[in-house]
């Protein structure tokens, strides 16, 4: 009996919590969506920046190798 009552109380707490989360998201949906978009843009820009840096390092290493081997360097 006690165990069933405890389970009911836990279920009610979860239900109340989920309802509060839902109400928060409904009230602040614009901010939530805006925040998700901003985070996505930050991730995209960081990824593009990292790729660009790796590409620049690879190009520099290729130029160094070309210079060391005596080949003509093309810009």
Gaussian input, Z-matrix of N, CA and C with variables (Angstrom, degrees):
# hf/3-21g

backbone

0 1
 N
 C     1     B1
 C     2     B2     1     A1
 N     3     B3     2     A2     1     D1
 C     4     B4     3     A3     2     D2
 C     5     B5     4     A4     3     D3
 N     6     B6     5     A5     4     D4
 C     7     B7     6     A6     5     D5
 C     8     B8     7     A7     6     D6
 N     9     B9     8     A8     7     D7
 C    10    B10     9     A9     8     D8
 C    11    B11    10    A10     9     D9
 N    12    B12    11    A11    10    D10
 C    13    B13    12    A12    11    D11
 C    14    B14    13    A13    12    D12
 N    15    B15    14    A14    13    D13
 C    16    B16    15    A15    14    D14
 C    17    B17    16    A16    15    D15
 N    18    B18    17    A17    16    D16
 C    19    B19    18    A18    17    D17
 C    20    B20    19    A19    18    D18
 N    21    B21    20    A20    19    D19
 C    22    B22    21    A21    20    D20
 C    23    B23    22    A22    21    D21
 N    24    B24    23    A23    22    D22
 C    25    B25    24    A24    23    D23
 C    26    B26    25    A25    24    D24
 N    27    B27    26    A26    25    D25
 C    28    B28    27    A27    26    D26
 C    29    B29    28    A28    27    D27
 N    30    B30    29    A29    28    D28
 C    31    B31    30    A30    29    D29
 C    32    B32    31    A31    30    D30
 N    33    B33    32    A32    31    D31
 C    34    B34    33    A33    32    D32
 C    35    B35    34    A34    33    D33
 N    36    B36    35    A35    34    D34
 C    37    B37    36    A36    35    D35
 C    38    B38    37    A37    36    D36
 N    39    B39    38    A38    37    D37
 C    40    B40    39    A39    38    D38
 C    41    B41    40    A40    39    D39
 N    42    B42    41    A41    40    D40
 C    43    B43    42    A42    41    D41
 C    44    B44    43    A43    42    D42
 N    45    B45    44    A44    43    D43
 C    46    B46    45    A45    44    D44
 C    47    B47    46    A46    45    D45
 N    48    B48    47    A47    46    D46
 C    49    B49    48    A48    47    D47
 C    50    B50    49    A49    48    D48
 N    51    B51    50    A50    49    D49
 C    52    B52    51    A51    50    D50
 C    53    B53    52    A52    51    D51
 N    54    B54    53    A53    52    D52
 C    55    B55    54    A54    53    D53
 C    56    B56    55    A55    54    D54
 N    57    B57    56    A56    55    D55
 C    58    B58    57    A57    56    D56
 C    59    B59    58    A58    57    D57
 N    60    B60    59    A59    58    D58
 C    61    B61    60    A60    59    D59
 C    62    B62    61    A61    60    D60
 N    63    B63    62    A62    61    D61
 C    64    B64    63    A63    62    D62
 C    65    B65    64    A64    63    D63
 N    66    B66    65    A65    64    D64
 C    67    B67    66    A66    65    D65
 C    68    B68    67    A67    66    D66
 N    69    B69    68    A68    67    D67
 C    70    B70    69    A69    68    D68
 C    71    B71    70    A70    69    D69
 N    72    B72    71    A71    70    D70
 C    73    B73    72    A72    71    D71
 C    74    B74    73    A73    72    D72
 N    75    B75    74    A74    73    D73
 C    76    B76    75    A75    74    D74
 C    77    B77    76    A76    75    D75
 N    78    B78    77    A77    76    D76
 C    79    B79    78    A78    77    D77
 C    80    B80    79    A79    78    D78
 N    81    B81    80    A80    79    D79
 C    82    B82    81    A81    80    D80
 C    83    B83    82    A82    81    D81
 N    84    B84    83    A83    82    D82
 C    85    B85    84    A84    83    D83
 C    86    B86    85    A85    84    D84
 N    87    B87    86    A86    85    D85
 C    88    B88    87    A87    86    D86
 C    89    B89    88    A88    87    D87
 N    90    B90    89    A89    88    D88
 C    91    B91    90    A90    89    D89
 C    92    B92    91    A91    90    D90
 N    93    B93    92    A92    91    D91
 C    94    B94    93    A93    92    D92
 C    95    B95    94    A94    93    D93
 N    96    B96    95    A95    94    D94
 C    97    B97    96    A96    95    D95
 C    98    B98    97    A97    96    D96
 N    99    B99    98    A98    97    D97
 C   100   B100    99    A99    98    D98
 C   101   B101   100   A100    99    D99
 N   102   B102   101   A101   100   D100
 C   103   B103   102   A102   101   D101
 C   104   B104   103   A103   102   D102
 N   105   B105   104   A104   103   D103
 C   106   B106   105   A105   104   D104
 C   107   B107   106   A106   105   D105
 N   108   B108   107   A107   106   D106
 C   109   B109   108   A108   107   D107
 C   110   B110   109   A109   108   D108
 N   111   B111   110   A110   109   D109
 C   112   B112   111   A111   110   D110
 C   113   B113   112   A112   111   D111
 N   114   B114   113   A113   112   D112
 C   115   B115   114   A114   113   D113
 C   116   B116   115   A115   114   D114
 N   117   B117   116   A116   115   D115
 C   118   B118   117   A117   116   D116
 C   119   B119   118   A118   117   D117
 N   120   B120   119   A119   118   D118
 C   121   B121   120   A120   119   D119
 C   122   B122   121   A121   120   D120
 N   123   B123   122   A122   121   D121
 C   124   B124   123   A123   122   D122
 C   125   B125   124   A124   123   D123
 N   126   B126   125   A125   124   D124
 C   127   B127   126   A126   125   D125
 C   128   B128   127   A127   126   D126
 N   129   B129   128   A128   127   D127
 C   130   B130   129   A129   128   D128
 C   131   B131   130   A130   129   D129
 N   132   B132   131   A131   130   D130
 C   133   B133   132   A132   131   D131
 C   134   B134   133   A133   132   D132
 N   135   B135   134   A134   133   D133
 C   136   B136   135   A135   134   D134
 C   137   B137   136   A136   135   D135
 N   138   B138   137   A137   136   D136
 C   139   B139   138   A138   137   D137
 C   140   B140   139   A139   138   D138
 N   141   B141   140   A140   139   D139
 C   142   B142   141   A141   140   D140
 C   143   B143   142   A142   141   D141
 N   144   B144   143   A143   142   D142
 C   145   B145   144   A144   143   D143
 C   146   B146   145   A145   144   D144
 N   147   B147   146   A146   145   D145
 C   148   B148   147   A147   146   D146
 C   149   B149   148   A148   147   D147
 N   150   B150   149   A149   148   D148
 C   151   B151   150   A150   149   D149
 C   152   B152   151   A151   150   D150
 N   153   B153   152   A152   151   D151
 C   154   B154   153   A153   152   D152
 C   155   B155   154   A154   153   D153
 N   156   B156   155   A155   154   D154
 C   157   B157   156   A156   155   D155
 C   158   B158   157   A157   156   D156
 N   159   B159   158   A158   157   D157
 C   160   B160   159   A159   158   D158
 C   161   B161   160   A160   159   D159
 N   162   B162   161   A161   160   D160
 C   163   B163   162   A162   161   D161
 C   164   B164   163   A163   162   D162
 N   165   B165   164   A164   163   D163
 C   166   B166   165   A165   164   D164
 C   167   B167   166   A166   165   D165
 N   168   B168   167   A167   166   D166
 C   169   B169   168   A168   167   D167
 C   170   B170   169   A169   168   D168
 N   171   B171   170   A170   169   D169
 C   172   B172   171   A171   170   D170
 C   173   B173   172   A172   171   D171
 N   174   B174   173   A173   172   D172
 C   175   B175   174   A174   173   D173
 C   176   B176   175   A175   174   D174
 N   177   B177   176   A176   175   D175
 C   178   B178   177   A177   176   D176
 C   179   B179   178   A178   177   D177
 N   180   B180   179   A179   178   D178
 C   181   B181   180   A180   179   D179
 C   182   B182   181   A181   180   D180
 N   183   B183   182   A182   181   D181
 C   184   B184   183   A183   182   D182
 C   185   B185   184   A184   183   D183
 N   186   B186   185   A185   184   D184
 C   187   B187   186   A186   185   D185
 C   188   B188   187   A187   186   D186
 N   189   B189   188   A188   187   D187
 C   190   B190   189   A189   188   D188
 C   191   B191   190   A190   189   D189
 N   192   B192   191   A191   190   D190
 C   193   B193   192   A192   191   D191
 C   194   B194   193   A193   192   D192
 N   195   B195   194   A194   193   D193
 C   196   B196   195   A195   194   D194
 C   197   B197   196   A196   195   D195
 N   198   B198   197   A197   196   D196
 C   199   B199   198   A198   197   D197
 C   200   B200   199   A199   198   D198
 N   201   B201   200   A200   199   D199
 C   202   B202   201   A201   200   D200
 C   203   B203   202   A202   201   D201
 N   204   B204   203   A203   202   D202
 C   205   B205   204   A204   203   D203
 C   206   B206   205   A205   204   D204
 N   207   B207   206   A206   205   D205
 C   208   B208   207   A207   206   D206
 C   209   B209   208   A208   207   D207
 N   210   B210   209   A209   208   D208
 C   211   B211   210   A210   209   D209
 C   212   B212   211   A211   210   D210
 N   213   B213   212   A212   211   D211
 C   214   B214   213   A213   212   D212
 C   215   B215   214   A214   213   D213
 N   216   B216   215   A215   214   D214
 C   217   B217   216   A216   215   D215
 C   218   B218   217   A217   216   D216
 N   219   B219   218   A218   217   D217
 C   220   B220   219   A219   218   D218
 C   221   B221   220   A220   219   D219
 N   222   B222   221   A221   220   D220
 C   223   B223   222   A222   221   D221
 C   224   B224   223   A223   222   D222

   B1=1.4351
   B2=1.5320
   B3=1.3202
   B4=1.4588
   B5=1.5259
   B6=1.3193
   B7=1.4539
   B8=1.5342
   B9=1.3143
   B10=1.4569
   B11=1.5310
   B12=1.3018
   B13=1.4657
   B14=1.5318
   B15=1.3304
   B16=1.4639
   B17=1.5288
   B18=1.3219
   B19=1.4608
   B20=1.5271
   B21=1.3074
   B22=1.4620
   B23=1.5242
   B24=1.3194
   B25=1.4646
   B26=1.5281
   B27=1.3360
   B28=1.4622
   B29=1.5168
   B30=1.3233
   B31=1.4589
   B32=1.5203
   B33=1.3270
   B34=1.4613
   B35=1.5262
   B36=1.3255
   B37=1.4619
   B38=1.5202
   B39=1.3242
   B40=1.4605
   B41=1.5239
   B42=1.3115
   B43=1.4633
   B44=1.5234
   B45=1.3119
   B46=1.4662
   B47=1.5264
   B48=1.3252
   B49=1.4616
   B50=1.5287
   B51=1.3356
   B52=1.4595
   B53=1.5266
   B54=1.3109
   B55=1.4570
   B56=1.5255
   B57=1.3178
   B58=1.4621
   B59=1.5278
   B60=1.3236
   B61=1.4634
   B62=1.5239
   B63=1.3258
   B64=1.4615
   B65=1.5287
   B66=1.3119
   B67=1.4640
   B68=1.5263
   B69=1.3283
   B70=1.4645
   B71=1.5255
   B72=1.3385
   B73=1.4596
   B74=1.5239
   B75=1.3210
   B76=1.4639
   B77=1.5254
   B78=1.3313
   B79=1.4698
   B80=1.5219
   B81=1.3183
   B82=1.4663
   B83=1.5251
   B84=1.3159
   B85=1.4660
   B86=1.5240
   B87=1.3112
   B88=1.4625
   B89=1.5249
   B90=1.3134
   B91=1.4615
   B92=1.5282
   B93=1.3128
   B94=1.4651
   B95=1.5240
   B96=1.3262
   B97=1.4663
   B98=1.5257
   B99=1.3140
   B100=1.4630
   B101=1.5164
   B102=1.3197
   B103=1.4651
   B104=1.5146
   B105=1.3207
   B106=1.4708
   B107=1.5236
   B108=1.3220
   B109=1.4656
   B110=1.5265
   B111=1.3143
   B112=1.4705
   B113=1.5261
   B114=1.3185
   B115=1.4694
   B116=1.5243
   B117=1.3330
   B118=1.4631
   B119=1.5260
   B120=1.3270
   B121=1.4653
   B122=1.5252
   B123=1.3156
   B124=1.4672
   B125=1.5224
   B126=1.3182
   B127=1.4675
   B128=1.5215
   B129=1.3280
   B130=1.4652
   B131=1.5230
   B132=1.3286
   B133=1.4661
   B134=1.5266
   B135=1.3172
   B136=1.4675
   B137=1.5266
   B138=1.3271
   B139=1.4643
   B140=1.5225
   B141=1.3301
   B142=1.4649
   B143=1.5215
   B144=1.3247
   B145=1.4578
   B146=1.5297
   B147=1.3192
   B148=1.4655
   B149=1.5201
   B150=1.3213
   B151=1.4714
   B152=1.5195
   B153=1.3190
   B154=1.4566
   B155=1.5279
   B156=1.3209
   B157=1.4630
   B158=1.5226
   B159=1.3320
   B160=1.4682
   B161=1.5314
   B162=1.3273
   B163=1.4618
   B164=1.5236
   B165=1.3260
   B166=1.4633
   B167=1.5299
   B168=1.3306
   B169=1.4711
   B170=1.5228
   B171=1.3273
   B172=1.4654
   B173=1.5280
   B174=1.3345
   B175=1.4607
   B176=1.5255
   B177=1.3188
   B178=1.4655
   B179=1.5234
   B180=1.3197
   B181=1.4720
   B182=1.5280
   B183=1.3175
   B184=1.4697
   B185=1.5207
   B186=1.3186
   B187=1.4626
   B188=1.5278
   B189=1.3281
   B190=1.4728
   B191=1.5205
   B192=1.3244
   B193=1.4722
   B194=1.5257
   B195=1.3361
   B196=1.4611
   B197=1.5228
   B198=1.3179
   B199=1.4644
   B200=1.5220
   B201=1.3317
   B202=1.4593
   B203=1.5268
   B204=1.3079
   B205=1.4649
   B206=1.5241
   B207=1.3233
   B208=1.4575
   B209=1.5162
   B210=1.2982
   B211=1.4636
   B212=1.5261
   B213=1.3296
   B214=1.4651
   B215=1.5272
   B216=1.3190
   B217=1.4629
   B218=1.5197
   B219=1.3346
   B220=1.4645
   B221=1.5192
   B222=1.3164
   B223=1.4663
   B224=1.4926
   A1=110.89
   A2=116.56
   A3=120.33
   A4=110.42
   A5=115.73
   A6=119.61
   A7=110.49
   A8=116.96
   A9=120.90
   A10=110.52
   A11=116.84
   A12=121.53
   A13=110.72
   A14=116.61
   A15=120.17
   A16=110.73
   A17=115.58
   A18=119.99
   A19=110.52
   A20=117.85
   A21=121.60
   A22=110.83
   A23=116.72
   A24=120.30
   A25=111.03
   A26=116.54
   A27=120.17
   A28=110.26
   A29=116.87
   A30=121.02
   A31=110.28
   A32=116.93
   A33=120.75
   A34=111.21
   A35=117.46
   A36=120.93
   A37=110.20
   A38=116.46
   A39=120.37
   A40=110.41
   A41=116.45
   A42=120.92
   A43=111.10
   A44=117.01
   A45=121.46
   A46=110.18
   A47=116.93
   A48=121.34
   A49=110.80
   A50=116.90
   A51=120.22
   A52=111.44
   A53=116.86
   A54=120.41
   A55=110.36
   A56=117.68
   A57=121.02
   A58=110.91
   A59=116.38
   A60=120.10
   A61=109.78
   A62=116.27
   A63=120.61
   A64=111.08
   A65=117.38
   A66=121.09
   A67=111.16
   A68=116.61
   A69=120.58
   A70=110.31
   A71=116.50
   A72=120.11
   A73=111.73
   A74=117.24
   A75=120.20
   A76=110.33
   A77=117.20
   A78=121.30
   A79=112.02
   A80=116.30
   A81=120.72
   A82=112.63
   A83=117.45
   A84=120.60
   A85=112.22
   A86=117.80
   A87=120.64
   A88=110.54
   A89=116.65
   A90=120.09
   A91=111.47
   A92=116.51
   A93=120.16
   A94=109.88
   A95=117.00
   A96=120.57
   A97=109.89
   A98=117.13
   A99=120.17
   A100=112.22
   A101=116.56
   A102=120.51
   A103=112.24
   A104=116.30
   A105=120.34
   A106=110.14
   A107=117.09
   A108=120.85
   A109=110.46
   A110=117.50
   A111=120.93
   A112=110.72
   A113=117.16
   A114=120.55
   A115=110.11
   A116=117.42
   A117=120.63
   A118=110.85
   A119=117.21
   A120=120.49
   A121=111.60
   A122=116.93
   A123=120.23
   A124=110.38
   A125=116.95
   A126=120.72
   A127=110.55
   A128=117.39
   A129=121.00
   A130=110.84
   A131=117.46
   A132=120.93
   A133=110.71
   A134=117.40
   A135=120.49
   A136=110.67
   A137=117.02
   A138=120.82
   A139=110.67
   A140=116.47
   A141=119.70
   A142=110.92
   A143=117.42
   A144=121.62
   A145=110.66
   A146=116.26
   A147=120.53
   A148=110.92
   A149=116.33
   A150=119.78
   A151=110.97
   A152=116.70
   A153=120.93
   A154=110.84
   A155=116.86
   A156=120.40
   A157=111.20
   A158=116.74
   A159=119.74
   A160=110.44
   A161=116.62
   A162=120.74
   A163=110.18
   A164=117.78
   A165=121.68
   A166=110.70
   A167=116.82
   A168=119.95
   A169=110.85
   A170=116.86
   A171=120.31
   A172=110.42
   A173=117.65
   A174=120.82
   A175=111.02
   A176=116.97
   A177=120.68
   A178=110.74
   A179=116.88
   A180=119.87
   A181=110.80
   A182=117.16
   A183=120.03
   A184=110.93
   A185=117.52
   A186=120.53
   A187=111.00
   A188=116.28
   A189=119.80
   A190=110.24
   A191=116.54
   A192=120.07
   A193=111.22
   A194=116.37
   A195=119.97
   A196=110.67
   A197=117.00
   A198=120.73
   A199=109.97
   A200=117.21
   A201=120.96
   A202=111.64
   A203=117.59
   A204=119.80
   A205=111.50
   A206=118.06
   A207=121.75
   A208=113.73
   A209=118.23
   A210=120.76
   A211=109.50
   A212=114.99
   A213=119.99
   A214=108.63
   A215=115.48
   A216=120.66
   A217=108.37
   A218=115.85
   A219=120.91
   A220=109.57
   A221=116.46
   A222=120.63
   A223=110.99
   D1=-47.58
   D2=-178.87
   D3=-64.66
   D4=-39.23
   D5=-178.19
   D6=-64.77
   D7=-41.18
   D8=178.65
   D9=-64.20
   D10=-41.02
   D11=179.06
   D12=-64.63
   D13=-41.61
   D14=177.47
   D15=-62.23
   D16=-41.12
   D17=179.06
   D18=-63.74
   D19=-40.64
   D20=177.18
   D21=-62.00
   D22=-42.72
   D23=179.52
   D24=-63.96
   D25=-42.36
   D26=178.13
   D27=-63.22
   D28=-41.95
   D29=178.80
   D30=-62.33
   D31=-42.57
   D32=178.50
   D33=-63.75
   D34=-40.62
   D35=178.64
   D36=-62.44
   D37=-43.97
   D38=179.00
   D39=-63.42
   D40=-42.66
   D41=179.02
   D42=-60.82
   D43=-44.34
   D44=179.14
   D45=-64.11
   D46=-44.38
   D47=179.96
   D48=-61.17
   D49=-46.53
   D50=-179.70
   D51=-64.04
   D52=-36.42
   D53=177.42
   D54=-66.01
   D55=-40.27
   D56=178.37
   D57=-65.23
   D58=-40.84
   D59=178.20
   D60=-62.97
   D61=-44.95
   D62=179.12
   D63=-59.97
   D64=-45.68
   D65=179.65
   D66=-63.07
   D67=-39.63
   D68=177.12
   D69=-61.44
   D70=-45.89
   D71=-179.04
   D72=-65.28
   D73=-37.41
   D74=177.95
   D75=-65.57
   D76=-44.89
   D77=-179.60
   D78=-65.01
   D79=-37.52
   D80=-172.29
   D81=-115.20
   D82=30.29
   D83=-174.92
   D84=-60.46
   D85=-37.77
   D86=179.77
   D87=-62.74
   D88=-44.11
   D89=179.84
   D90=-68.37
   D91=-38.19
   D92=179.99
   D93=-64.73
   D94=-47.71
   D95=179.15
   D96=-63.71
   D97=-42.77
   D98=177.65
   D99=-60.57
   D100=-41.64
   D101=177.91
   D102=-63.57
   D103=-41.10
   D104=178.50
   D105=-64.08
   D106=-41.82
   D107=178.93
   D108=-64.03
   D109=-43.52
   D110=179.58
   D111=-62.26
   D112=-44.81
   D113=179.14
   D114=-62.77
   D115=-42.30
   D116=178.81
   D117=-62.25
   D118=-42.34
   D119=178.65
   D120=-64.01
   D121=-40.29
   D122=178.02
   D123=-61.86
   D124=-42.96
   D125=179.20
   D126=-64.23
   D127=-42.90
   D128=-179.79
   D129=-63.97
   D130=-46.33
   D131=-179.56
   D132=-64.05
   D133=-41.93
   D134=179.24
   D135=-63.25
   D136=-41.20
   D137=179.01
   D138=-64.69
   D139=-44.61
   D140=179.44
   D141=-63.78
   D142=-39.48
   D143=179.26
   D144=-64.01
   D145=-44.10
   D146=179.59
   D147=-62.69
   D148=-44.45
   D149=178.79
   D150=-62.40
   D151=-40.66
   D152=179.26
   D153=-63.19
   D154=-41.77
   D155=178.49
   D156=-64.35
   D157=-42.10
   D158=178.95
   D159=-64.45
   D160=-40.19
   D161=179.16
   D162=-64.43
   D163=-41.52
   D164=179.43
   D165=-64.69
   D166=-40.79
   D167=177.68
   D168=-64.13
   D169=-41.75
   D170=179.60
   D171=-64.72
   D172=-41.48
   D173=177.67
   D174=-62.99
   D175=-41.80
   D176=179.15
   D177=-63.71
   D178=-42.50
   D179=178.70
   D180=-64.67
   D181=-38.75
   D182=177.55
   D183=-64.33
   D184=-39.02
   D185=177.52
   D186=-66.11
   D187=-41.87
   D188=178.68
   D189=-61.58
   D190=-45.09
   D191=178.76
   D192=-62.14
   D193=-40.37
   D194=179.58
   D195=-64.93
   D196=-41.93
   D197=179.02
   D198=-64.87
   D199=-42.91
   D200=-178.66
   D201=-66.70
   D202=-31.29
   D203=-179.22
   D204=-88.25
   D205=-5.66
   D206=176.68
   D207=87.91
   D208=8.93
   D209=178.78
   D210=-77.74
   D211=157.90
   D212=177.20
   D213=-73.21
   D214=135.86
   D215=-179.52
   D216=-93.16
   D217=128.14
   D218=178.34
   D219=-104.94
   D220=136.91
   D221=178.13
   D222=-92.33

